[in-house]
């Protein structure tokens, strides 16, 4: 979403043509701590790993979408949008900061700095908003039962809306409401957190409220309600629902914790750099939160996609591991039904009485090996697949 946090003296990084006055920014005259050559090498190792694994993980997801038609469901359009935005961050953003870290200085001048800050913010916000919309989709489809044919209109509107929403918040710094500039260890760019103007402060406050705070609240609320609904069913059908409840509990905790670990440290450090005393956040202190935020491009496809049962089955087929699908008996075999026939009176008394998840695994031979079709079917789930 953003890059690193603390502004530094730019005179040694920009060419004479790219003077400080041309940047239109006020920079501190006091020299600030810079990373050592060894520190830059360590950062480059982390950035190189994030760039490689983030690209590969999201590329696998895109290949799965192209190869298996069964994955092209409405809710999976949001997952595809997350992978596309994360891959663009790796290609258009992380590559630049990785190369700069190898040389221990920013290599691409003023315009490259503005480009880096813009694309990193834009693609990052698209990913964050998509994660929040995905949590709302899982919550809303649990509470509102809908037997109609799959509707691609709403997910596609959500995908387009995430990009428009992101542009709405990332274009203003290019037009004068705040700005993008070189920051932190001097090898990446983002919003100029330490610019001491009311215009910059107003933009940063709005950015954090609408692009970090609200998505966090949406995810916590939706997944909290979703987990509560699952626990209600678990009390009624303890044997049938227990495994599903533990699985969903694990996924909810993993989702929220990884989201907060990736983005909240960066958010806290950025706010301290914005409203704290000058020099409070050093370049060294800003590097770790920045790397954590960038690492979301690696973890997102694992948590939201590769741990999804549909994607996992297709993943095994793609890499010719079909025999693994039958080793555990029914554990990898999708059920032909999406919910058991609970007692109507008891079932309708729970929040999940009308539950149906549009993204739950569907029976499709594209992702099922012939051997697994003959396996003994599993116990029917007590609830549709709410989480991957």
Residue frames relative to the residue before (quaternion, step in Angstrom):
aa qw qx qy qz dx dy dz
X 1.0000 0.0000 0.0000 0.0000 0.00 0.00 0.00
X 0.7839 0.0490 -0.0120 0.6189 3.53 0.84 -0.98
X 0.4516 -0.6392 0.5146 0.3504 3.54 -1.26 -0.20
X 0.7772 -0.3053 0.2088 0.5091 3.61 -0.83 -0.84
X 0.6102 -0.6935 0.3157 0.2168 3.48 -1.24 0.50
X 0.8176 0.3216 -0.1723 0.4454 3.63 0.63 -0.90
X 0.4394 -0.7032 0.4955 0.2586 3.59 -0.81 1.03
X 0.1478 -0.7768 0.6059 0.0871 3.54 -1.20 0.59
X 0.6447 -0.4920 0.4007 0.4264 3.54 -1.30 0.12
X 0.2748 -0.8199 0.4873 0.1217 3.58 -0.58 1.15
X 0.4570 0.7353 -0.4446 0.2299 3.60 1.14 -0.30
X 0.7163 0.4368 -0.2633 0.4763 3.60 1.07 -0.59
X 0.6923 0.4892 -0.2747 0.4539 3.60 1.23 -0.14
X 0.7250 0.3568 -0.2438 0.5364 3.60 1.00 -0.65
X 0.5331 -0.6166 0.4727 0.3349 3.55 -1.15 0.54
X 0.6976 -0.4582 0.3349 0.4374 3.55 -1.29 0.16
X 0.6219 0.5506 -0.3418 0.4397 3.57 1.08 -0.69
X 0.7240 0.3747 -0.2198 0.5358 3.54 1.10 -0.72
X 0.0053 0.8452 -0.5329 0.0400 3.56 0.53 1.13
X 0.6584 -0.5124 0.3712 0.4077 3.53 -1.30 0.33
X 0.6440 0.5245 -0.3428 0.4388 3.56 1.00 -0.69
X 0.6304 0.5281 -0.3478 0.4503 3.59 1.07 -0.62
X 0.6154 0.5356 -0.3517 0.4590 3.56 1.19 -0.45
X 0.3353 -0.7654 0.4940 0.2404 3.56 1.17 -0.40
X 0.5842 0.5745 -0.3625 0.4442 3.58 1.15 0.55
X 0.3428 -0.7069 0.5783 0.2197 3.54 -1.19 0.52
X 0.0755 -0.8181 0.5701 -0.0002 3.54 -0.54 1.19
X 0.5676 -0.6060 0.4386 0.3440 3.53 -1.14 0.61
X 0.4061 -0.7135 0.5200 0.2357 3.57 -1.02 0.83
X 0.5889 0.5846 -0.3623 0.4244 3.56 1.24 -0.30
X 0.4313 -0.6956 0.4963 0.2894 3.63 -0.65 0.96
X 0.1952 -0.7847 0.5811 0.0921 3.55 -1.00 0.86
X 0.6613 -0.5250 0.3701 0.3874 3.50 -1.25 0.51
X 0.1493 -0.7691 0.6173 0.0720 3.54 -1.02 0.86
X 0.5657 -0.5723 0.4525 0.3843 3.57 -1.21 0.33
X 0.4879 -0.6292 0.5140 0.3191 3.56 -1.17 0.58
X 0.6849 -0.4569 0.3534 0.4442 3.56 -1.27 0.17
X 0.6448 0.5061 -0.3216 0.4740 3.58 1.01 -0.78
X 0.6291 0.5403 -0.3315 0.4499 3.58 1.01 -0.79
X 0.6501 0.5074 -0.3136 0.4707 3.58 0.98 -0.81
X 0.6404 0.5191 -0.3333 0.4576 3.59 1.02 -0.73
X 0.6355 0.5196 -0.3281 0.4674 3.57 1.01 -0.80
X 0.6481 0.5091 -0.3124 0.4725 3.57 0.96 -0.88
X 0.6549 0.5175 -0.3223 0.4465 3.59 0.94 -0.83
X 0.6106 0.5410 -0.3544 0.4571 3.61 1.09 -0.64
X 0.6690 0.4850 -0.2987 0.4775 3.58 0.92 -0.90
X 0.6740 0.4919 -0.3051 0.4590 3.58 0.88 -0.90
X 0.6377 0.5235 -0.3284 0.4599 3.58 1.01 -0.77
X 0.6493 0.5065 -0.3154 0.4716 3.59 1.00 -0.80
X 0.6531 0.5055 -0.3106 0.4706 3.58 0.96 -0.88
X 0.6478 0.5248 -0.3148 0.4537 3.57 0.95 -0.87
X 0.6989 0.4755 -0.2790 0.4557 3.59 0.86 -0.96
X 0.7404 0.4160 -0.2452 0.4676 3.57 0.65 -1.09
X 0.6133 0.5381 -0.3557 0.4559 3.59 1.06 -0.64
X 0.6647 0.4929 -0.3026 0.4730 3.57 0.96 -0.84
X 0.6852 0.4905 -0.2931 0.4516 3.59 0.82 -0.99
X 0.6655 0.5122 -0.3167 0.4409 3.62 0.82 -0.93
X 0.7136 0.4359 -0.2644 0.4805 3.56 0.87 -0.90
X 0.5893 0.5533 -0.3698 0.4580 3.59 1.14 -0.52
X 0.6199 0.5354 -0.3385 0.4631 3.59 1.01 -0.78
X 0.6380 0.5261 -0.3248 0.4590 3.56 0.98 -0.84
X 0.6665 0.4971 -0.3063 0.4635 3.60 0.90 -0.87
X 0.6312 0.5244 -0.3309 0.4659 3.59 1.02 -0.76
X 0.6404 0.5225 -0.3228 0.4612 3.57 0.98 -0.83
X 0.6386 0.5211 -0.3266 0.4626 3.58 0.98 -0.80
X 0.6897 0.4825 -0.2841 0.4591 3.58 0.93 -0.87
X 0.7238 0.4722 -0.2507 0.4361 3.59 0.97 -0.83
X 0.8032 0.2672 -0.1182 0.5192 3.60 0.92 -0.85
X 0.3673 -0.7595 0.5007 0.1935 3.54 -0.52 1.19
X 0.6036 0.5967 -0.3617 0.3858 3.58 1.07 -0.66
X 0.6379 0.5356 -0.3260 0.4471 3.59 1.21 -0.41
X 0.6183 0.5781 -0.3471 0.4038 3.58 1.20 -0.35
X 0.2111 0.7733 -0.5543 0.2238 3.53 0.63 1.22
X 0.6908 -0.4890 0.3167 0.4281 3.62 -1.17 0.36
X 0.7054 0.4629 -0.2917 0.4506 3.59 0.75 -0.98
X 0.6363 0.5434 -0.3354 0.4328 3.58 1.10 -0.60
X 0.4913 0.6340 -0.4414 0.4022 3.59 1.24 -0.14
X 0.6301 0.5183 -0.3294 0.4753 3.57 1.10 -0.66
X 0.6397 0.5113 -0.3237 0.4739 3.58 1.03 -0.77
X 0.6324 0.5182 -0.3267 0.4742 3.57 1.03 -0.77
X 0.6375 0.5317 -0.3276 0.4511 3.58 0.99 -0.81
X 0.6303 0.5258 -0.3293 0.4667 3.59 1.02 -0.77
X 0.6768 0.4951 -0.2978 0.4562 3.58 0.89 -0.89
X 0.6380 0.5240 -0.3309 0.4570 3.59 0.99 -0.81
X 0.6866 0.4758 -0.2938 0.4645 3.60 0.84 -0.94
X 0.6550 0.5040 -0.3201 0.4632 3.61 0.97 -0.78
X 0.6479 0.5056 -0.3277 0.4660 3.58 1.00 -0.74
X 0.6384 0.5216 -0.3276 0.4615 3.60 1.02 -0.75
X 0.5974 0.5436 -0.3613 0.4659 3.60 1.09 -0.64
X 0.6707 0.5026 -0.2993 0.4560 3.58 0.91 -0.91
X 0.7197 0.4555 -0.2539 0.4582 3.57 0.91 -0.93
X 0.7942 0.3513 -0.1626 0.4685 3.58 0.77 -1.04
X 0.7770 0.3497 -0.1810 0.4913 3.59 1.11 -0.49
X 0.7374 0.4414 -0.2572 0.4418 3.56 0.55 -1.16
X 0.5837 0.5820 -0.3768 0.4226 3.60 1.08 -0.60
X 0.6662 0.5087 -0.3046 0.4523 3.60 0.98 -0.84
X 0.6926 0.4538 -0.2879 0.4811 3.60 0.88 -0.90
X 0.6019 0.5499 -0.3603 0.4533 3.61 1.10 -0.58
X 0.6773 0.4789 -0.2944 0.4747 3.58 0.86 -0.93
X 0.6535 0.5100 -0.3151 0.4622 3.59 1.00 -0.78
X 0.6344 0.5276 -0.3340 0.4557 3.60 1.02 -0.73
X 0.6156 0.5475 -0.3480 0.4474 3.58 1.06 -0.67
X 0.7399 0.3695 -0.2017 0.5246 3.57 1.14 -0.71
X 0.4075 -0.7519 0.4316 0.2869 3.59 1.33 -0.01
X 0.7441 0.2607 -0.2271 0.5717 3.61 1.11 0.62
X 0.5721 -0.5796 0.4503 0.3661 3.55 -1.25 0.45
X 0.2672 -0.8308 0.4801 0.0886 3.56 -0.73 1.14
X 0.7450 0.4968 -0.1982 0.3985 3.58 1.14 -0.50
X 0.5611 -0.6644 0.3735 0.3229 3.59 1.17 0.42
X 0.7673 -0.3919 0.2645 0.4333 3.51 -1.39 -0.04
X 0.6988 0.4697 -0.2869 0.4569 3.59 0.81 -0.97
X 0.6253 0.5216 -0.3356 0.4736 3.57 1.09 -0.67
X 0.6242 0.5394 -0.3315 0.4577 3.56 1.11 -0.71
X 0.6579 0.4962 -0.3051 0.4775 3.57 0.96 -0.87
X 0.6360 0.5252 -0.3252 0.4624 3.59 1.00 -0.80
X 0.6624 0.5113 -0.3060 0.4540 3.57 0.88 -0.97
X 0.6746 0.4968 -0.3022 0.4547 3.58 0.85 -0.94
X 0.6663 0.5116 -0.3035 0.4497 3.57 0.97 -0.85
X 0.7263 0.4411 -0.2761 0.4491 3.62 0.67 -1.05
X 0.6285 0.5282 -0.3506 0.4507 3.61 0.99 -0.73
X 0.6706 0.4848 -0.2955 0.4776 3.57 0.95 -0.88
X 0.6729 0.5190 -0.3020 0.4321 3.58 0.87 -0.97
X 0.7207 0.4317 -0.2590 0.4765 3.59 0.71 -1.04
X 0.6332 0.5385 -0.3356 0.4432 3.58 1.05 -0.70
X 0.6657 0.4884 -0.3036 0.4755 3.58 0.96 -0.84
X 0.5901 0.5564 -0.3663 0.4561 3.60 1.06 -0.69
X 0.6688 0.4986 -0.2970 0.4646 3.58 0.91 -0.91
X 0.6727 0.5021 -0.3015 0.4523 3.60 0.88 -0.91
X 0.6693 0.4870 -0.3051 0.4710 3.58 0.90 -0.88
X 0.6332 0.5295 -0.3330 0.4559 3.59 1.02 -0.75
X 0.6341 0.5182 -0.3329 0.4676 3.60 1.02 -0.74
X 0.6570 0.4977 -0.3143 0.4710 3.58 0.99 -0.79
X 0.6505 0.5035 -0.3140 0.4741 3.59 0.97 -0.84
X 0.6259 0.5382 -0.3353 0.4541 3.58 1.04 -0.74
X 0.6476 0.5026 -0.3238 0.4723 3.59 0.97 -0.79
X 0.6512 0.4982 -0.3194 0.4750 3.59 1.01 -0.75
X 0.6225 0.5390 -0.3455 0.4502 3.60 1.01 -0.73
X 0.6639 0.4959 -0.3081 0.4674 3.58 0.92 -0.86
X 0.6579 0.5019 -0.3045 0.4718 3.56 1.02 -0.76
X 0.7134 0.4709 -0.2747 0.4403 3.59 0.77 -1.01
X 0.6787 0.4773 -0.3071 0.4661 3.60 0.97 -0.75
X 0.5748 0.5546 -0.3814 0.4654 3.58 1.20 -0.31
X 0.7490 0.4250 -0.2148 0.4608 3.55 0.95 -0.92
X 0.7619 0.2836 -0.1620 0.5593 3.61 1.16 -0.46
X 0.2552 -0.7871 0.5470 0.1268 3.55 -0.43 1.22
X 0.0292 0.8010 -0.5932 0.0746 3.55 -0.90 0.96
X 0.1694 -0.8254 0.5351 0.0603 3.57 -0.49 1.21
X 0.4476 0.7105 -0.4539 0.2979 3.55 1.22 -0.02
X 0.6744 -0.4777 0.3665 0.4274 3.54 -1.32 0.27
X 0.6595 -0.5134 0.3582 0.4161 3.60 -1.16 0.50
X 0.1884 -0.7855 0.5853 0.0697 3.54 -0.88 0.99
X 0.2078 -0.8085 0.5440 0.0851 3.56 -0.49 1.24
X 0.5047 0.6885 -0.4253 0.3006 3.58 1.16 -0.32
X 0.7007 0.4768 -0.2881 0.4459 3.61 0.77 -0.97
X 0.6647 0.4807 -0.3320 0.4657 3.65 0.85 -0.78
X 0.6574 0.4971 -0.3223 0.4657 3.58 0.96 -0.77
X 0.6190 0.5152 -0.3402 0.4854 3.59 1.09 -0.65
X 0.6403 0.5191 -0.3247 0.4639 3.57 1.03 -0.78
X 0.6357 0.5211 -0.3258 0.4671 3.59 1.02 -0.78
X 0.6806 0.4722 -0.2877 0.4806 3.58 0.87 -0.95
X 0.6462 0.5325 -0.3155 0.4465 3.56 1.03 -0.80
X 0.6268 0.5401 -0.3446 0.4434 3.60 1.04 -0.71
X 0.6662 0.4862 -0.3060 0.4755 3.58 1.03 -0.75
X 0.6523 0.4958 -0.3216 0.4746 3.60 0.95 -0.77
X 0.6353 0.5302 -0.3213 0.4605 3.56 1.00 -0.84
X 0.6603 0.5069 -0.3036 0.4636 3.56 0.98 -0.87
X 0.6534 0.5034 -0.3147 0.4696 3.59 0.93 -0.84
X 0.6060 0.5762 -0.3485 0.4233 3.56 1.05 -0.76
X 0.7633 0.3683 -0.1942 0.4940 3.59 1.04 -0.77
X 0.7218 0.4400 -0.2627 0.4652 3.64 1.14 -0.33
X 0.5912 0.5662 -0.3736 0.4363 3.62 1.18 -0.30
X 0.5905 0.6182 -0.3869 0.3456 3.70 0.87 -0.75
X 0.6453 0.5041 -0.3645 0.4435 3.69 0.86 -0.67
X 0.6231 0.5239 -0.3465 0.4661 3.60 1.15 -0.46
X 0.7233 0.4273 -0.2247 0.4937 3.56 1.24 -0.51
X 0.7224 -0.4749 0.2418 0.4406 3.59 1.22 0.13
X 0.5934 0.5125 -0.3894 0.4833 3.60 1.24 -0.15
X 0.7595 -0.1094 -0.0309 0.6405 3.54 0.09 1.42
X 0.2504 -0.7665 0.5729 0.1469 3.62 -1.21 -0.30
X 0.3916 -0.6609 0.5752 0.2811 3.52 -1.39 0.14
X 0.1164 0.8074 -0.5698 0.0997 3.56 -0.95 0.85
X 0.6616 -0.5046 0.3857 0.3986 3.51 -1.38 0.21
X 0.0444 -0.8360 0.5446 -0.0513 3.55 -0.92 0.95
X 0.8249 0.3440 -0.1870 0.4077 3.46 -1.46 -0.16
X 0.8345 -0.1183 0.1257 0.5233 3.56 -0.76 -1.09
X 0.5690 -0.6341 0.3654 0.3751 3.59 1.26 0.05
X 0.6558 0.5097 -0.3161 0.4585 3.60 1.21 0.30
X 0.7595 0.2237 -0.1876 0.5813 3.60 1.21 0.32
X 0.2946 -0.7620 0.5589 0.1422 3.55 -1.28 0.35
X 0.0896 0.7708 -0.6283 0.0561 3.53 -1.26 0.50
X 0.7517 -0.2927 0.2714 0.5250 3.56 -1.23 -0.44
X 0.4350 -0.6970 0.5026 0.2689 3.59 -0.97 0.83
X 0.2301 -0.8372 0.4848 0.1053 3.53 0.16 1.35
X 0.7545 0.4245 -0.2225 0.4483 3.60 0.96 -0.79
X 0.4067 0.6925 -0.5004 0.3234 3.60 1.16 0.26
X 0.2612 -0.8175 0.5028 0.1035 3.58 -0.49 1.24
X 0.4341 0.6535 -0.5102 0.3525 3.58 0.43 1.22
X 0.5878 -0.5802 0.4238 0.3719 3.58 -1.16 0.55
X 0.6092 0.5576 -0.3512 0.4411 3.59 1.08 -0.65
X 0.6806 0.4730 -0.2872 0.4801 3.56 0.93 -0.88
X 0.6578 0.5181 -0.3121 0.4488 3.58 0.94 -0.87
X 0.6510 0.5156 -0.3270 0.4510 3.59 0.95 -0.81
X 0.6449 0.5126 -0.3232 0.4657 3.60 1.01 -0.77
X 0.6750 0.5047 -0.3033 0.4445 3.59 0.86 -0.95
X 0.6318 0.5236 -0.3335 0.4642 3.59 0.99 -0.79
X 0.6688 0.4852 -0.2994 0.4771 3.60 0.90 -0.90
X 0.6349 0.5459 -0.3307 0.4354 3.58 0.98 -0.85
X 0.7066 0.4569 -0.2738 0.4658 3.58 0.87 -0.89
X 0.6376 0.5206 -0.3412 0.4538 3.59 1.01 -0.67
X 0.8044 0.3465 -0.1527 0.4577 3.57 0.70 -1.12
X 0.7678 0.3527 -0.1977 0.4970 3.62 1.13 -0.44
X 0.7610 0.2609 -0.2077 0.5565 3.60 1.23 0.00
X 0.7096 0.4755 -0.2777 0.4396 3.58 0.72 -1.04
X 0.7002 0.4658 -0.2771 0.4647 3.59 0.78 -1.01
X 0.6463 0.4987 -0.3495 0.4598 3.68 0.85 -0.73
X 0.6335 0.5216 -0.3391 0.4599 3.61 0.99 -0.76
X 0.6737 0.4937 -0.3028 0.4590 3.59 0.87 -0.91
X 0.6317 0.5292 -0.3319 0.4591 3.60 0.99 -0.79
X 0.6770 0.4913 -0.3008 0.4581 3.59 0.87 -0.91
X 0.6664 0.5005 -0.3110 0.4568 3.58 0.86 -0.92
X 0.6745 0.4942 -0.3016 0.4581 3.60 0.88 -0.90
X 0.7069 0.4761 -0.2814 0.4409 3.59 0.75 -1.04
X 0.7038 0.4404 -0.2816 0.4810 3.59 0.85 -0.88
X 0.5971 0.5546 -0.3630 0.4518 3.58 1.14 -0.52
X 0.6748 0.4738 -0.2853 0.4886 3.57 0.95 -0.90
X 0.6261 0.5428 -0.3333 0.4497 3.56 1.02 -0.78
X 0.6703 0.4888 -0.2984 0.4719 3.58 0.91 -0.89
X 0.6199 0.5406 -0.3428 0.4538 3.58 1.02 -0.76
X 0.6517 0.5157 -0.3179 0.4564 3.59 0.96 -0.83
X 0.6516 0.5114 -0.3154 0.4630 3.57 0.99 -0.82
X 0.6548 0.5097 -0.3166 0.4596 3.59 0.96 -0.81
X 0.5981 0.5566 -0.3643 0.4470 3.61 1.08 -0.61
X 0.6674 0.4714 -0.2945 0.4956 3.57 0.96 -0.87
X 0.6286 0.5608 -0.3352 0.4220 3.59 1.02 -0.75
X 0.6291 0.5290 -0.3404 0.4566 3.58 1.10 -0.62
X 0.6788 0.4877 -0.2836 0.4701 3.57 1.13 -0.67
X 0.7932 0.1543 -0.0546 0.5865 3.55 0.91 -0.95
X 0.1213 -0.8576 0.4934 0.0799 3.59 0.51 1.15
X 0.6956 0.4758 -0.2959 0.4496 3.59 0.86 -0.89
X 0.7318 0.4437 -0.2467 0.4547 3.57 0.78 -1.01
X 0.7677 0.4055 -0.2021 0.4532 3.60 0.97 -0.81
X 0.5063 0.7019 -0.4238 0.2674 3.59 1.16 -0.41
X 0.6773 0.4827 -0.3100 0.4607 3.56 0.83 -0.91
X 0.6523 0.5066 -0.3166 0.4665 3.57 0.96 -0.85
X 0.6400 0.5312 -0.3323 0.4448 3.58 0.97 -0.79
X 0.6683 0.4884 -0.3073 0.4695 3.59 0.92 -0.88
X 0.6280 0.5372 -0.3345 0.4529 3.57 1.02 -0.77
X 0.6879 0.4675 -0.2842 0.4769 3.57 0.88 -0.92
X 0.6089 0.5470 -0.3506 0.4552 3.57 1.03 -0.75
X 0.6548 0.5109 -0.3066 0.4650 3.57 0.92 -0.90
X 0.6834 0.4910 -0.2930 0.4539 3.58 0.90 -0.92
X 0.6441 0.5173 -0.3281 0.4581 3.60 0.97 -0.81
X 0.6718 0.4908 -0.3009 0.4661 3.58 0.86 -0.95
X 0.6509 0.5162 -0.3136 0.4599 3.59 0.95 -0.87
X 0.6498 0.5348 -0.3126 0.4404 3.56 0.93 -0.92
X 0.7297 0.4363 -0.2525 0.4619 3.57 0.70 -1.09
X 0.6642 0.5126 -0.3182 0.4414 3.59 0.89 -0.89
X 0.6751 0.4825 -0.3048 0.4674 3.61 0.87 -0.88
X 0.6114 0.5436 -0.3436 0.4610 3.58 1.04 -0.75
X 0.7073 0.4586 -0.2672 0.4669 3.57 0.83 -0.99
X 0.6481 0.5236 -0.3247 0.4476 3.60 0.99 -0.78
X 0.6777 0.4975 -0.2954 0.4538 3.56 1.03 -0.77
X 0.8340 0.2938 -0.1068 0.4547 3.57 0.80 -0.99
X 0.6476 0.5550 -0.3564 0.3815 3.63 0.91 -0.70
X 0.6237 0.5170 -0.3800 0.4465 3.68 0.89 -0.64
X 0.6515 0.5037 -0.3188 0.4692 3.55 0.98 -0.81
X 0.6505 0.5237 -0.3180 0.4489 3.56 0.96 -0.84
X 0.6604 0.5061 -0.3104 0.4598 3.58 0.95 -0.88
X 0.6740 0.4939 -0.2985 0.4612 3.58 0.88 -0.93
X 0.6492 0.5188 -0.3213 0.4540 3.58 0.98 -0.81
X 0.6608 0.4900 -0.3135 0.4743 3.59 0.98 -0.78
X 0.6267 0.5179 -0.3387 0.4736 3.60 1.06 -0.66
X 0.6544 0.5022 -0.3133 0.4705 3.57 1.02 -0.76
X 0.6666 0.5135 -0.2994 0.4498 3.58 1.10 -0.72
X 0.8295 0.2358 -0.0820 0.4997 3.57 0.77 -1.04
X 0.5733 0.5829 -0.3891 0.4243 3.61 1.24 -0.09
X 0.6819 -0.4581 0.3510 0.4494 3.53 -1.29 -0.01
X 0.6179 -0.5587 0.3927 0.3897 3.63 -1.09 0.59
X 0.8104 0.2531 -0.2081 0.4856 3.55 -0.97 0.91
X 0.4055 0.7299 -0.4705 0.2855 3.60 1.26 0.02
X 0.7584 0.2645 -0.1450 0.5779 3.58 0.99 -0.90
X 0.2328 -0.7878 0.5589 0.1128 3.57 -0.51 1.18
X 0.6629 -0.4900 0.3671 0.4309 3.61 -1.20 0.28
X 0.6285 0.5324 -0.3448 0.4502 3.59 1.02 -0.75
X 0.6823 0.4887 -0.2877 0.4614 3.58 0.94 -0.90
X 0.6801 0.5050 -0.2954 0.4418 3.60 1.12 -0.55
X 0.5605 0.6509 -0.3829 0.3399 3.58 1.19 -0.48
X 0.6771 0.5154 -0.3116 0.4229 3.61 0.81 -0.97
X 0.6722 0.4674 -0.3239 0.4741 3.67 0.80 -0.82
X 0.6274 0.5415 -0.3401 0.4443 3.58 1.05 -0.72
X 0.6693 0.4861 -0.3001 0.4750 3.59 0.94 -0.87
X 0.6184 0.5354 -0.3466 0.4591 3.60 1.03 -0.72
X 0.6536 0.5057 -0.3199 0.4634 3.59 0.94 -0.85
X 0.6707 0.4908 -0.3027 0.4666 3.59 0.94 -0.83
X 0.6225 0.5750 -0.3430 0.4053 3.59 1.08 -0.69
X 0.4888 0.6614 -0.4414 0.3587 3.62 1.20 -0.24
X 0.5962 0.5723 -0.3685 0.4256 3.61 1.13 -0.53
X 0.6504 0.4863 -0.3098 0.4945 3.59 1.23 -0.44
X 0.7358 0.4512 -0.2385 0.4451 3.56 0.88 -0.98
X 0.5734 0.6282 -0.3856 0.3577 3.61 1.01 -0.70
X 0.7128 0.4340 -0.3015 0.4612 3.66 0.70 -0.90
X 0.6245 0.5322 -0.3513 0.4509 3.61 1.12 -0.52
X 0.7214 0.4489 -0.2518 0.4634 3.58 0.81 -1.04
X 0.7940 0.3634 -0.1712 0.4563 3.56 0.73 -1.06
X 0.8009 0.2969 -0.1340 0.5024 3.58 1.08 -0.53
X 0.7567 0.3972 -0.2492 0.4555 3.60 0.50 -1.08
X 0.6625 0.4558 -0.3162 0.5033 3.62 1.21 -0.31
X 0.4851 0.6375 -0.4347 0.4115 3.57 1.31 0.07
X 0.5355 -0.6667 0.4065 0.3217 3.61 -0.81 0.97
X 0.6202 0.5365 -0.3462 0.4557 3.59 0.99 -0.79
X 0.7122 0.4570 -0.2642 0.4626 3.55 0.74 -1.07
X 0.6325 0.5447 -0.3461 0.4283 3.56 0.99 -0.75
X 0.6485 0.5058 -0.3221 0.4690 3.61 0.95 -0.83
X 0.6782 0.4762 -0.2924 0.4772 3.56 0.93 -0.88
X 0.5948 0.5648 -0.3515 0.4512 3.57 1.11 -0.67
X 0.6549 0.5088 -0.3123 0.4634 3.60 0.94 -0.87
X 0.6615 0.4964 -0.3106 0.4686 3.56 0.97 -0.81
X 0.6349 0.5555 -0.3287 0.4247 3.57 0.96 -0.88
X 0.7735 0.3019 -0.1630 0.5329 3.57 0.99 -0.82
X 0.5315 -0.6910 0.3770 0.3128 3.56 1.22 0.68
X 0.4436 0.6619 -0.4764 0.3718 3.57 0.86 1.02
X 0.1520 0.8432 -0.5072 0.0927 3.59 1.08 0.66
X 0.6128 0.5805 -0.3688 0.3891 3.61 1.02 -0.72
X 0.5978 0.5774 -0.3736 0.4118 3.59 1.13 -0.49
X 0.6087 0.6017 -0.3466 0.3837 3.54 1.17 -0.52
X 0.7382 0.3829 -0.2312 0.5049 3.57 1.19 -0.35
X 0.4853 0.6917 -0.4322 0.3152 3.59 1.21 -0.16
X 0.7504 0.3670 -0.2025 0.5111 3.55 1.06 -0.70
X 0.5669 -0.6200 0.3866 0.3805 3.55 1.15 0.49
X 0.8426 -0.1692 0.1305 0.4944 3.51 -0.86 -0.99
X 0.4676 0.7174 -0.4443 0.2631 3.65 1.14 -0.25
X 0.7698 0.3121 -0.1997 0.5197 3.61 1.06 -0.57
X 0.5410 0.6199 -0.3914 0.4120 3.56 1.27 0.14
X 0.3526 -0.7554 0.5012 0.2321 3.63 -0.60 1.01
X 0.4702 -0.6713 0.4994 0.2808 3.52 -1.05 0.75
X 0.4557 -0.6819 0.4971 0.2832 3.58 -1.09 0.64
X 0.7000 0.3647 -0.2685 0.5522 3.56 1.27 -0.05
X 0.4081 -0.7295 0.4980 0.2308 3.56 -1.14 0.53
X 0.7985 0.0190 -0.0358 0.6006 3.64 1.22 -0.15
X 0.4855 -0.6417 0.5002 0.3199 3.55 -1.15 0.49
X 0.5015 -0.6188 0.5069 0.3296 3.52 -1.31 0.34
X 0.1134 -0.8102 0.5743 0.0307 3.56 0.00 1.30
X 0.6514 -0.4687 0.4099 0.4337 3.50 -1.29 0.29
X 0.4916 -0.7121 0.4061 0.2939 3.58 -0.58 1.16
X 0.6792 0.4993 -0.3192 0.4330 3.57 0.81 -0.90
X 0.6932 0.4582 -0.2821 0.4795 3.61 0.91 -0.90
X 0.6620 0.5314 -0.3056 0.4313 3.55 0.90 -0.94
X 0.6938 0.4776 -0.2886 0.4552 3.58 0.92 -0.86
X 0.6154 0.5582 -0.3575 0.4266 3.59 1.21 -0.25
X 0.6456 0.5110 -0.3265 0.4641 3.60 1.25 -0.14
X 0.6231 -0.5470 0.3976 0.3931 3.58 -1.21 0.44
X 0.6980 0.4604 -0.2784 0.4726 3.59 1.17 -0.49
X 0.3085 0.7967 -0.4830 0.1918 3.57 1.27 0.23
X 0.7659 0.2842 -0.1704 0.5510 3.55 1.04 -0.68
X 0.3374 0.8018 -0.4527 0.1959 3.56 1.21 0.34
X 0.1758 0.7292 -0.6529 0.1052 3.47 -1.19 0.81
X 0.1791 -0.7949 0.5728 0.0897 3.55 -0.76 0.96
X 0.4198 -0.7437 0.4646 0.2343 3.51 -0.60 1.18
X 0.7070 0.4576 -0.2634 0.4705 3.56 1.17 -0.50
X 0.4109 0.7198 -0.4799 0.2878 3.60 1.19 0.17
X 0.6212 -0.5750 0.3697 0.3832 3.59 -1.06 0.68
X 0.1843 -0.7719 0.6032 0.0797 3.55 -0.97 0.94
X 0.5380 -0.6229 0.4624 0.3296 3.55 -1.13 0.69
X 0.2329 0.7605 -0.5689 0.2091 3.56 -0.54 1.15
X 0.4502 -0.7311 0.4494 0.2468 3.57 -0.71 1.04
X 0.4720 0.6665 -0.4535 0.3569 3.59 1.23 -0.15
X 0.8005 0.2414 -0.1061 0.5381 3.59 1.05 -0.73
X 0.6294 0.4910 -0.3498 0.4903 3.61 1.10 0.58
X 0.3532 -0.7294 0.5424 0.2215 3.55 -0.79 0.96
X 0.6297 -0.5499 0.3746 0.4009 3.64 -1.10 0.56
X 0.6470 0.5326 -0.3371 0.4290 3.59 0.96 -0.78
X 0.6759 0.5073 -0.3081 0.4370 3.55 0.99 -0.82
X 0.5811 0.5821 -0.3863 0.4175 3.59 1.17 -0.44
X 0.7029 0.4547 -0.2666 0.4776 3.58 1.14 -0.58
X 0.4840 0.6795 -0.4374 0.3358 3.56 1.27 -0.17
X 0.6282 -0.5349 0.4073 0.3916 3.49 -1.24 0.41
X 0.4370 -0.7158 0.4642 0.2849 3.62 -0.68 0.98
X 0.5257 -0.6576 0.4426 0.3086 3.56 -1.14 0.64
X 0.6331 -0.4615 0.4278 0.4508 3.49 -1.35 0.03
X 0.5107 -0.6552 0.4424 0.3379 3.61 -0.85 0.83
X 0.4843 -0.6785 0.4640 0.2997 3.60 -0.92 0.88
X 0.4870 -0.6640 0.4870 0.2912 3.53 -1.19 0.57
X 0.7816 0.1326 -0.0604 0.6065 3.55 1.25 -0.24
X 0.5666 -0.5690 0.4379 0.4043 3.63 -1.04 0.49
X 0.6053 -0.5468 0.4229 0.3947 3.58 -1.24 0.37
X 0.1747 -0.8179 0.5432 0.0741 3.55 -0.19 1.28
X 0.7663 0.2044 -0.1089 0.5993 3.51 1.03 -0.85
X 0.6666 -0.4871 0.3501 0.4425 3.59 -1.20 0.26
